[in-house]
Amino acid sequence: MCRQSATVCLAKSPSRQQRELPGTAARLAVLPDPRDRRGRRHSLTSVLLTAACAVLAGARSYLAIGQ
């Protein structure tokens, strides 16, 4: 349940299985991949971890994450 007032909650709460996973990579590995099967070269986990590392390093846009 979303606890934000006057705001639509767009994200579901994590399931019990997701909350019990030990690390970030393990948590990302259980996410469903919404991408089309064609053209998929890298796993969703590796793409999300790379983007997260870029943001932590200071990237502030999609272009900066891609570089």
N, C-alpha and C positions, 0 to 999 in steps of 0.2 A: 504494500500500500504506500502511496506517495504521501509524504507529510508536509509538502509545500502548500502554503495557503494561496489560493487564487491563481495557481499555476498548474497547468496540465503536466502530469508526470509522464515523460516519454520513455523512460527506461524502466524495465522490469527489475524487481529486486533479485539479487543473485540467489540461485537455488542452493540447497544445503550442500549438494555435491560441489558446486563452485566455491562456496565459502570454506570448504575443508581442504582445498588444494594449497600446497605449501608455497609456491613461488609465482611470480608474475607470468613467467613463460607457461607454466602448467595451467594457470587460470585462462590465459589467452588461447591455449590449445583446445579448450572445450567450447569455445565460441563457434557458432555455425558460420560457415563461409558463404556470404551472400553473392559472391562473384560468379559469373558464368564460367563454365568449365573450359571454354575455349580461351586460349591465351593466358592461362594461369601458369606462371613459371615458378613462383615462389609461394610458400605456404603463407596463410594469413597471419600466423604467429610471427614469422620472420618480418613481414611487412609492418605489423603493428609495433614490434619491438624496435625496429629501425626508426620508425617515426617517433616513438617515445624518446629514444636516445637523442635524436636530432632536436626535439623540443627541449629536452633537459640541457642540451649544449647551447641553446639560445635561438634556435630557429623560430621565427614568428609568423611564417606563411607557408603555404603549400610549396611554393617555389623554393624557399629556403630549405625545406625538408628534402625536396628532390635533389638538391645540389649536394 
